[in-house]
Amino acid sequence: MDYPRGSIQDISIQSKELGEEVELLIYLPASFSPLYKYTVVIAQDGKDYFQLGRVGRIADELLDGKEIENIIIVGVPYKNVKDRWEKYHPDGGQHNAYIRFLAHELVPYLDREFPTYQMGMGRALMGDSLAATVSLMAALQYPNTFGRLILQSPYVDNSVSEAVKEFTHPHLLNIYHVIGKGETSVKTTGGEEKDFLTPNRDLSNLFKQRKFPYFYDEFDGDHTWTYWQPDLKRALKFMF
């Protein structure tokens, strides 16, 4: 089936927090109009979500069928593997600056430029692997800014678990979380192999204990876009 196609704009904004220009990919629905308000979905690994995840096409289909609310999708690409690690990994040198960029620079920019809801539940963060990790960490730091989360196979370490344990307002975050049953030895940026499945199961138990509004599922597959891509339709329908 052919659906009315949304448009994708390339924009760059200057970030004081990161001391660099940040590229953005912004998807606007085919029916976009400044007269309506839009929920904003910010995807880390932004280029991957558009190219490998085909998130714009999925949104076209779901919006055409009126299966989701009006959304704008903002992809924030990474420059290279090192840049991605520095910004997304909890131990990365720019991790905290990147989270401040999202909350203090990107959100105000989007609220100025587009007809957004300007509240936490009107904004979602989305990511796969380390991109999911930084999305979660950002929402835990700024729950009034980011109220919804789509986490596909996040990298989970002690600092992530501790941040969830210390978080005092679980009701502010609505979370969608998936992990592959085959994610038991994932090659990481550093070259070592890590079990993603066990820490994700522990994280899931933590979310449930803390009574977050929460959806969890384990898919049959590994740590790749082969499995994240087909999952995206359900993720968007569940969250929006």
C-alpha positions in Angstrom: 0.0 0.0 0.0 1.1 3.5 -0.6 0.5 6.1 2.1 0.9 9.8 1.9 4.5 10.4 2.6 5.8 12.7 5.3 8.8 14.9 4.7 12.3 14.7 6.3 14.2 17.9 6.8 18.0 18.2 7.5 18.6 20.9 10.0 21.6 21.7 12.2 21.7 23.6 15.5 24.6 25.0 17.5 25.1 23.4 20.9 26.8 25.3 23.6 26.7 22.2 25.9 28.6 20.1 23.4 30.6 22.9 21.7 29.6 21.7 18.2 27.0 21.9 15.5 24.5 19.1 15.9 22.8 17.6 12.8 19.1 16.8 13.1 16.7 14.8 10.8 13.2 16.0 11.3 10.2 14.0 10.1 7.0 15.9 9.6 3.8 13.9 8.8 2.2 14.3 5.3 -0.8 16.1 7.0 1.5 18.4 9.0 -0.2 21.8 9.9 0.8 24.4 12.4 -2.8 24.5 13.5 -2.4 21.1 15.2 -0.3 20.1 18.2 2.3 17.3 17.9 3.9 14.9 20.2 7.7 14.9 19.7 9.7 11.7 19.4 13.5 12.2 19.7 15.5 9.3 18.4 19.2 8.8 19.4 21.0 6.9 16.6 18.8 9.1 14.5 20.1 8.2 11.1 19.8 4.5 11.9 16.2 4.9 12.9 15.4 6.5 9.6 17.5 4.3 7.3 17.6 0.9 9.0 14.5 1.3 11.1 12.5 3.0 8.3 10.7 4.9 11.1 9.3 7.6 8.8 7.6 5.0 6.6 6.1 3.3 9.7 4.8 6.6 10.9 3.3 7.4 7.5 1.4 4.1 7.6 0.2 4.4 11.2 -0.8 8.1 10.8 -2.7 7.3 7.6 -4.7 4.6 9.4 -5.2 6.9 12.4 -3.6 4.3 14.6 -1.4 6.8 16.4 -1.6 10.4 17.5 0.1 13.2 15.6 3.9 12.9 16.0 7.0 14.6 14.8 10.2 12.5 14.8 13.5 14.1 15.5 16.6 12.0 14.7 19.9 12.9 16.3 22.6 11.1 14.4 26.0 10.3 15.8 29.2 11.2 13.9 31.2 8.0 14.4 31.5 5.1 16.8 33.7 7.0 19.2 31.4 10.0 19.2 28.5 7.7 19.9 30.3 6.1 22.9 31.4 9.5 24.4 27.8 10.8 24.3 25.7 7.7 25.0 27.7 5.6 27.4 27.3 6.4 31.1 31.1 6.6 31.4 31.5 8.7 28.2 33.2 12.1 28.5 30.2 13.9 26.9 27.4 11.9 28.4 26.1 14.5 30.8 26.6 17.3 28.3 24.6 15.4 25.7 21.8 14.9 28.2 21.8 18.7 29.0 21.8 19.3 25.2 18.6 17.3 24.8 16.8 19.0 27.7 18.2 22.5 27.6 18.9 23.1 23.9 17.1 20.7 21.7 13.7 20.8 23.5 13.5 24.6 23.6 14.5 24.7 19.9 11.7 22.2 19.0 9.2 24.1 21.1 10.0 27.3 19.3 10.0 25.9 15.8 7.1 23.5 15.9 3.6 23.3 17.4 4.4 21.0 20.4 2.6 20.2 23.6 5.5 21.6 25.7 5.1 19.1 28.6 6.7 15.8 29.6 4.0 13.4 28.3 4.2 15.3 24.9 7.8 14.1 24.4 9.3 10.7 24.0 12.9 9.5 23.8 13.8 6.5 21.7 16.9 4.5 21.1 18.5 1.1 20.5 21.5 -0.3 22.5 23.6 2.6 23.9 21.1 5.0 22.3 18.4 3.5 24.5 20.7 3.8 27.5 21.2 7.6 27.1 17.5 8.0 26.4 16.7 6.3 29.8 19.3 8.3 31.7 18.0 11.6 30.2 14.4 10.8 31.2 15.5 9.8 34.7 17.3 13.2 35.0 14.5 15.2 33.3 11.2 13.3 33.9 9.2 16.5 33.6 10.7 17.1 30.1 10.6 13.6 28.7 7.6 11.5 29.8 7.8 8.5 27.4 10.5 6.1 26.5 11.1 3.4 23.8 14.0 1.3 24.8 15.2 -1.4 22.3 17.9 -3.6 23.8 19.5 -1.0 26.1 23.0 -1.4 27.4 22.6 -1.8 31.2 25.4 -1.4 33.8 25.5 -0.5 37.5 25.2 3.2 36.9 22.0 2.6 34.9 20.5 0.3 37.6 21.4 2.8 40.4 19.8 5.7 38.5 16.6 3.7 38.2 16.7 2.7 41.9 17.3 6.3 43.0 14.5 7.7 40.8 11.6 8.9 43.0 8.8 9.6 40.5 8.1 6.4 38.5 4.6 7.5 37.6 6.1 10.3 35.5 7.6 7.9 32.9 5.8 5.6 30.6 8.2 2.9 29.3 8.3 0.4 26.4 11.2 -2.0 26.8 12.3 -5.0 24.6 15.3 -7.3 24.5 16.2 -10.3 22.4 16.5 -13.7 23.9 19.6 -14.2 21.7 21.4 -11.2 23.2 23.7 -13.2 25.4 27.0 -12.3 23.8 26.9 -8.9 22.2 30.0 -7.4 20.7 30.4 -4.0 22.2 32.2 -0.9 20.9 35.2 -1.8 23.0 35.4 -5.2 21.3 34.5 -7.4 24.2 31.4 -9.6 24.3 28.7 -8.8 26.9 25.5 -10.5 28.0 22.7 -8.0 27.4 19.9 -10.3 28.3 20.5 -10.9 32.0 21.0 -7.2 32.9 17.9 -6.3 30.9 15.9 -8.9 32.8 17.2 -7.4 36.1 16.3 -3.9 34.8 12.8 -5.1 33.9 12.2 -6.5 37.4 13.4 -3.2 38.8 10.9 -1.2 36.6 8.1 -3.6 37.8 9.1 -3.4 41.5 9.2 0.4 41.3 5.7 0.4 39.6 6.7 2.3 36.5 3.9 2.4 33.8 5.6 -0.3 31.8 5.5 -2.7 28.8 8.2 -5.5 28.5 8.7 -8.1 25.9 11.5 -10.5 24.9 11.7 -11.2 21.1 13.3 -14.2 19.4 16.5 -12.6 18.0 19.7 -10.9 18.6 21.2 -7.4 19.0 20.5 -6.1 15.4 18.2 -4.0 13.3 16.8 -7.2 11.8 14.7 -7.4 15.0 14.4 -3.8 16.1 13.0 -2.7 12.7 9.9 -5.0 12.8 9.4 -4.2 16.5 9.1 -0.4 15.8 5.5 -0.6 14.5 4.3 -2.1 17.8 6.5 0.3 19.8 4.9 3.3 18.1 1.4 2.0 18.4 1.9 1.1 22.1 3.4 4.5 23.0 1.3 6.8 20.8 
